[in-house]
Amino acid sequence: MRDPGFMSTPAARSAECTDDDAEGRAIAVARKACGLTQRELSHRAMISLSLLRKIEQGTRSLTPGVRAALATVFGPVPLADRDRSAPARIADALPLLREAMDAYDIPPDPLPARLPLPQLRQLTESATTWRLAAQYAKLADLIPGLIAGLTAAALGSSGLEQEQAFGLLALAYRAADAIADKHGHHDMSARATDLIRWAAARSADPLLEQMSAYVRAELFFNGQHARHGLRVLDAAIGAMPPASLVAALAMHGSLCMRAAVLAGRSGLPEEAAARLADACAAAQQVPDGIYHGTAFGPSSVRVHELALAVESHDIGRAVKLSTQWQPPCALPAERRSHFHIEAARAHCGPANGTRQSPRSGKPASPPLSTPAATPPLVTPSLP
């Protein structure tokens, strides 16, 4: 059976779901969460059973009339509605998302029928794909119902099936964190981070527990306690299983990337260079791809190399890095946008190219890194 964290690469990933697929899957998740069969739902909504089946299969689109009929059964269940703006769809999903997270350990009474685990896994893969592609409206349409379905599966099963359901739930909470964080609901984001750790610890997958530390460390980016984030990451790195498999190497490299940025924010340039060198070493053995919900590989390390130069106020190096290389289109949109934001910050920095102290504004030494400390990554030259 597949790892609950799953691994895929841009080349190997299946084509992204259509909007009709997303609508159908969202309805199926909501229906199962309510403990209804297709026949029961069609009877309550007063629509034909064959039409409902086609909608759930993604071969028929929702009309406004059918959507209204389903709403009489489900209430405010988020369904993909291409006629509404993305901000409106996200705003509608946030209260449902908060409610689903508040009931994280409360099984429904009575416990509804559950979606088969392979279907829940497929939905979770779609959520991860949309998160990495920054498709937050599509994600908002899906994730509240998905979390409810995974919660029912995790709390209503046992053994291996329960562990795998908790693993998928950790990834679903990570998608919820992305929606909350990117739209300014930082209290909900912190709550989702705690739930990622809670679910990952019950998945019996140590790499998912390392992933939860990777997400948790982000809480320390905007405060004055970046070194606390380093301690979180060091504990996770120390608990890593042997990094002989590609997935474990990728997770180790991801933790090192994040540690490099936190070290830079802590005013530890030599430590930051050493952490980035560790990430480079891992990336030389790992192709670009998605590992346990995190993008890692040579391209991701290059993005973090630029971010570290900007954070350390090494503006000359940052400008050079931003002009020598561009992220490939296969890199997820979230990661590509990170690169372009950091490039913009670099070009808005001091024109003289000297590294500035973030507090005093005076030139700082020694330089952030050297070629020996940060091995170059070999990529094709740009035209």
C-alpha positions as CSV (number, residue, x, y, z in Angstrom):
1,M,0.0,0.0,0.0
2,R,1.1,3.5,-0.6
3,D,2.8,5.6,2.0
4,P,0.2,7.9,3.7
5,G,2.6,10.8,3.0
6,F,2.9,9.8,-0.6
7,M,5.6,11.0,-3.0
8,S,5.2,12.3,-6.5
9,T,7.2,14.3,-8.9
10,P,5.9,17.0,-11.4
11,A,6.6,14.6,-14.2
12,A,4.9,11.6,-12.6
13,R,1.9,13.4,-11.2
14,S,-1.4,12.8,-12.8
15,A,-3.3,15.6,-14.6
16,E,-5.0,18.0,-12.2
17,C,-8.7,17.4,-11.6
18,T,-11.2,19.4,-13.5
19,D,-13.6,21.7,-11.7
20,D,-16.4,19.1,-12.3
21,D,-14.3,16.4,-10.7
22,A,-13.7,18.7,-7.6
23,E,-17.4,19.4,-7.3
24,G,-18.3,15.8,-7.5
25,R,-15.7,14.7,-5.0
26,A,-16.8,17.5,-2.6
27,I,-20.4,16.2,-2.8
28,A,-19.3,12.6,-2.2
29,V,-17.3,13.6,0.8
30,A,-20.1,15.7,2.3
31,R,-22.7,12.9,1.6
32,K,-20.6,10.2,3.3
33,A,-19.8,12.6,6.2
34,C,-23.6,12.8,6.7
35,G,-24.0,9.0,6.6
36,L,-26.1,9.1,3.4
37,T,-26.2,6.7,0.5
38,Q,-26.5,8.1,-3.0
39,R,-30.1,6.9,-3.1
40,E,-30.9,8.6,0.2
41,L,-29.4,11.9,-0.9
42,S,-31.2,11.9,-4.2
43,H,-34.5,11.3,-2.4
44,R,-34.0,14.0,0.1
45,A,-32.8,16.6,-2.5
46,M,-35.5,15.4,-4.9
47,I,-33.1,14.9,-7.8
48,S,-32.6,11.8,-9.9
49,L,-30.2,9.1,-8.7
50,S,-28.6,8.8,-12.1
51,L,-27.9,12.6,-12.2
52,L,-26.4,12.5,-8.7
53,R,-24.1,9.6,-9.7
54,K,-22.9,11.5,-12.8
55,I,-22.2,14.6,-10.8
56,E,-20.2,12.7,-8.2
57,Q,-18.3,11.0,-11.1
58,G,-17.5,14.4,-12.6
59,T,-19.3,13.7,-15.9
60,R,-22.0,16.3,-15.2
61,S,-21.8,19.9,-14.0
62,L,-23.8,21.3,-11.2
63,T,-26.6,23.6,-12.2
64,P,-27.8,26.4,-9.9
65,G,-31.0,24.4,-9.3
66,V,-29.2,21.2,-8.3
67,R,-26.8,23.1,-6.1
68,A,-29.7,24.7,-4.3
69,A,-31.4,21.3,-3.9
70,L,-28.3,19.8,-2.3
71,A,-27.9,22.8,0.0
72,T,-31.3,22.0,1.5
73,V,-29.8,18.7,2.7
74,F,-26.2,19.7,3.5
75,G,-26.7,23.2,4.7
76,P,-23.6,25.5,4.0
77,V,-21.4,22.8,2.5
78,P,-18.6,24.3,0.4
79,L,-19.1,23.3,-3.2
80,A,-17.0,24.5,-6.1
81,D,-18.9,27.4,-7.7
82,R,-17.1,28.9,-10.6
83,D,-19.6,31.8,-10.8
84,R,-18.4,33.2,-7.4
85,S,-15.2,35.0,-6.8
86,A,-12.3,33.2,-5.1
87,P,-12.3,35.5,-2.1
88,A,-16.0,34.8,-1.5
89,R,-15.5,31.0,-1.8
90,I,-12.6,31.2,0.7
91,A,-14.6,33.4,3.1
92,D,-17.5,30.9,3.1
93,A,-15.2,28.0,3.8
94,L,-13.4,29.5,6.8
95,P,-16.2,29.0,9.4
96,L,-16.7,25.5,8.2
97,L,-13.0,24.8,8.4
98,R,-12.8,26.2,11.9
99,E,-15.8,24.0,13.0
100,A,-14.1,20.9,11.5
101,M,-10.9,21.7,13.4
102,D,-12.7,22.3,16.7
103,A,-14.3,18.8,16.4
104,Y,-10.9,17.2,15.7
105,D,-11.4,14.4,18.3
106,I,-15.2,14.2,18.4
107,P,-16.6,11.3,16.4
108,P,-20.0,12.0,14.8
109,D,-22.9,10.3,16.6
110,P,-23.9,8.1,15.0
111,L,-20.7,7.4,13.1
112,P,-21.5,7.9,9.4
113,A,-20.5,5.5,6.6
114,R,-17.0,6.2,5.5
115,L,-15.4,6.8,2.1
116,P,-13.0,4.1,1.2
117,L,-9.4,5.0,2.1
118,P,-8.2,5.0,-1.6
119,Q,-10.8,7.7,-2.4
120,L,-9.8,9.7,0.6
121,R,-6.1,9.4,-0.4
122,Q,-7.0,10.6,-3.9
123,L,-8.8,13.6,-2.5
124,T,-5.9,14.4,-0.2
125,E,-3.5,14.2,-3.2
126,S,-5.7,16.8,-5.0
127,A,-5.7,19.0,-1.9
128,T,-1.9,18.9,-1.8
129,T,-1.6,19.6,-5.5
130,W,-3.9,22.6,-5.2
131,R,-2.0,23.9,-2.1
132,L,1.3,23.7,-3.9
133,A,-0.2,25.3,-7.0
134,A,-1.6,28.2,-4.9
135,Q,-5.2,27.3,-6.0
136,Y,-6.7,28.4,-2.7
137,A,-10.3,28.8,-3.9
138,K,-10.4,25.2,-5.2
139,L,-8.7,24.1,-1.9
140,A,-11.3,25.9,0.1
141,D,-14.1,24.2,-1.8
142,L,-12.7,20.8,-0.9
143,I,-10.9,20.9,2.4
144,P,-13.7,21.3,5.1
145,G,-15.6,18.3,3.8
146,L,-12.3,16.3,3.3
147,I,-11.2,17.0,6.9
148,A,-14.7,15.8,8.2
149,G,-14.4,12.7,6.1
150,L,-10.9,11.9,7.2
151,T,-11.8,12.6,10.9
152,A,-14.6,10.0,10.6
153,A,-12.3,7.5,9.0
154,A,-9.5,8.0,11.6
155,L,-11.7,7.9,14.6
156,G,-13.9,5.1,13.3
157,S,-11.2,2.6,12.3
158,S,-8.3,0.8,13.8
159,G,-4.9,-0.7,13.1
160,L,-3.1,0.1,9.8
161,E,-6.2,1.7,8.2
162,Q,-6.4,4.1,11.2
163,E,-2.7,5.0,11.0
164,Q,-3.0,5.7,7.3
165,A,-6.2,7.8,7.8
166,F,-4.3,9.9,10.4
167,G,-1.4,10.4,8.0
168,L,-3.8,11.7,5.3
169,L,-5.5,13.9,8.0
170,A,-2.1,15.5,8.8
171,L,-1.7,16.5,5.2
172,A,-5.3,17.8,5.0
173,Y,-4.6,20.0,8.1
174,R,-1.5,21.2,6.3
175,A,-3.7,22.4,3.4
176,A,-6.0,24.1,5.9
177,D,-3.0,25.8,7.4
178,A,-2.1,27.2,4.0
179,I,-5.6,28.7,3.5
180,A,-5.6,30.3,7.0
181,D,-2.0,31.6,6.8
182,K,-2.2,33.0,3.3
183,H,-5.5,34.9,4.1
184,G,-4.4,36.4,7.5
185,H,-6.2,34.1,9.9
186,H,-3.0,33.4,11.9
187,D,-4.9,32.0,15.0
188,M,-6.4,29.4,12.8
189,S,-3.1,28.7,11.2
190,A,-1.5,28.1,14.6
191,R,-4.4,25.8,15.4
192,A,-3.9,23.8,12.2
193,T,-0.2,23.5,13.0
194,D,-1.0,21.9,16.3
195,L,-3.4,19.5,14.6
196,I,-0.8,18.5,12.0
197,R,1.4,17.4,14.9
198,W,-1.5,15.7,16.6
199,A,-2.4,13.7,13.5
200,A,1.1,13.0,12.4
201,A,2.0,11.5,15.8
202,R,-0.8,8.9,15.3
203,S,0.1,8.0,11.8
204,A,3.1,5.8,12.7
205,D,5.0,7.5,9.9
206,P,8.1,9.2,11.3
207,L,8.6,11.3,8.2
208,L,5.2,12.9,8.7
209,E,6.3,13.8,12.2
210,Q,9.3,15.5,10.7
211,M,7.0,17.3,8.3
212,S,5.0,18.6,11.2
213,A,8.2,20.1,12.7
214,Y,9.0,21.7,9.3
215,V,5.6,23.5,9.4
216,R,5.8,24.4,13.1
217,A,9.2,26.1,12.6
218,E,7.4,28.6,10.4
219,L,5.7,30.0,13.4
220,F,9.0,31.5,14.5
221,F,9.7,33.3,11.2
222,N,7.9,36.6,12.1
223,G,8.9,36.9,15.8
224,Q,12.0,37.7,17.8
225,H,12.6,34.0,18.6
226,A,13.9,32.5,15.4
227,R,16.4,30.5,17.5
228,H,13.5,28.6,19.0
229,G,12.6,27.5,15.5
230,L,16.1,26.2,15.1
231,R,15.7,24.1,18.3
232,V,12.5,22.6,16.9
233,L,14.2,21.7,13.6
234,D,17.3,20.3,15.4
235,A,15.1,18.0,17.5
236,A,13.4,16.8,14.3
237,I,16.7,16.2,12.5
238,G,18.0,14.3,15.5
239,A,15.0,12.0,15.4
240,M,15.2,11.3,11.7
241,P,15.3,7.7,10.6
242,P,18.3,6.7,8.5
243,A,18.3,8.9,5.4
244,S,18.9,6.1,3.0
245,L,15.7,6.4,1.1
246,V,14.9,9.3,-1.3
247,A,11.9,10.4,0.8
248,A,14.0,10.5,4.0
249,L,16.8,12.4,2.2
250,A,14.2,14.9,0.9
251,M,12.8,15.4,4.3
252,H,16.3,15.9,5.8
253,G,17.1,18.4,3.1
254,S,13.8,20.3,3.7
255,L,14.5,20.6,7.4
256,C,18.0,21.9,6.6
257,M,16.6,24.5,4.1
258,R,14.3,25.9,6.7
259,A,17.0,25.8,9.4
260,A,19.2,27.9,7.1
261,V,16.7,30.7,6.8
262,L,16.0,30.6,10.6
263,A,19.8,30.8,11.3
264,G,20.0,33.8,8.9
265,R,17.2,35.5,10.8
266,S,19.0,34.7,14.1
267,G,22.1,36.6,12.9
268,L,24.2,33.4,12.5
269,P,25.6,33.6,9.0
270,E,28.2,30.8,9.3
271,E,25.5,28.5,10.8
272,A,23.1,29.5,8.0
273,A,25.8,28.6,5.3
274,A,26.5,25.3,6.9
275,R,22.7,24.4,7.0
276,L,22.3,25.4,3.4
277,A,25.4,23.3,2.5
278,D,23.6,20.3,4.1
279,A,20.5,20.9,2.1
280,C,22.6,21.2,-1.1
281,A,24.2,17.8,-0.3
282,A,20.8,16.2,0.0
283,A,19.5,17.9,-3.1
284,Q,22.4,16.4,-5.2
285,Q,20.8,12.9,-4.4
286,V,17.1,13.9,-4.8
287,P,15.3,15.1,-7.9
288,D,12.9,17.9,-7.8
289,G,9.6,16.6,-6.6
290,I,6.9,16.5,-3.8
291,Y,7.9,14.4,-0.8
292,H,5.4,14.1,2.1
293,G,3.7,17.3,0.9
294,T,6.9,19.3,0.7
295,A,8.7,20.4,-2.4
296,F,12.4,19.6,-2.4
297,G,15.2,19.2,-4.8
298,P,17.9,21.3,-6.4
299,S,15.4,24.0,-7.5
300,S,14.0,24.4,-4.0
301,V,17.4,24.8,-2.5
302,R,18.2,27.5,-5.0
303,V,15.1,29.4,-3.9
304,H,16.1,29.1,-0.3
305,E,19.7,30.2,-1.2
306,L,18.2,33.5,-2.6
307,A,15.9,33.9,0.5
308,L,18.9,33.4,2.8
309,A,20.9,36.0,1.0
310,V,18.0,38.5,1.3
311,E,17.4,37.7,5.0
312,S,21.1,38.2,5.7
313,H,21.1,41.5,3.8
314,D,23.8,40.2,1.4
315,I,22.1,42.3,-1.4
316,G,24.9,41.9,-4.0
317,R,24.8,38.2,-3.8
318,A,21.0,38.2,-3.7
319,V,20.8,40.2,-6.9
320,K,23.3,38.0,-8.6
321,L,21.4,34.8,-7.6
322,S,18.1,36.3,-8.8
323,T,19.5,37.1,-12.3
324,Q,21.6,33.9,-12.9
325,W,18.7,31.5,-12.6
326,Q,14.9,31.3,-12.9
327,P,12.7,28.6,-11.4
328,P,11.4,26.0,-13.9
329,C,7.7,25.9,-14.6
330,A,7.5,22.4,-13.2
331,L,8.3,23.8,-9.7
332,P,5.1,24.3,-7.7
333,A,3.6,27.8,-7.9
334,E,4.0,28.3,-4.1
335,R,7.8,27.8,-4.5
336,R,8.1,29.9,-7.7
337,S,6.3,32.8,-6.1
338,H,8.7,32.6,-3.1
339,F,11.6,33.0,-5.5
340,H,10.0,36.1,-7.3
341,I,9.1,37.7,-4.0
342,E,12.7,37.4,-2.7
343,A,14.1,38.6,-6.1
344,A,11.9,41.7,-5.8
345,R,13.2,42.3,-2.2
346,A,16.8,41.9,-3.5
347,H,16.3,44.5,-6.2
348,C,14.7,46.9,-3.8
349,G,17.7,46.6,-1.4
350,P,20.8,48.9,-1.1
351,A,22.4,49.6,-4.5
352,N,26.0,49.2,-3.3
353,G,25.7,45.4,-2.9
354,T,27.2,45.3,0.7
355,R,25.6,43.2,3.3
356,Q,23.9,45.3,5.9
357,S,23.3,44.6,9.5
358,P,19.5,44.3,10.0
359,R,19.7,46.5,13.2
360,S,22.4,49.0,12.7
361,G,22.5,49.4,8.9
362,K,26.3,49.1,8.9
363,P,28.2,46.7,6.7
364,A,28.6,43.3,8.5
365,S,31.3,40.7,8.2
366,P,32.2,37.9,7.5
367,P,30.3,37.4,4.2
368,L,27.3,35.1,4.4
369,S,28.9,32.1,2.6
370,T,31.6,31.0,0.3
371,P,31.6,28.7,-2.7
372,A,33.2,26.0,-0.5
373,A,30.5,26.4,2.2
374,T,27.6,26.3,-0.4
375,P,28.3,24.0,-3.2
376,P,26.9,25.2,-6.5
377,L,24.0,23.3,-8.0
378,V,24.5,22.3,-11.6
379,T,21.6,23.5,-13.8
380,P,21.3,24.2,-17.5
381,S,22.2,27.7,-18.4
382,L,19.4,30.1,-19.2
383,P,19.0,31.6,-22.6
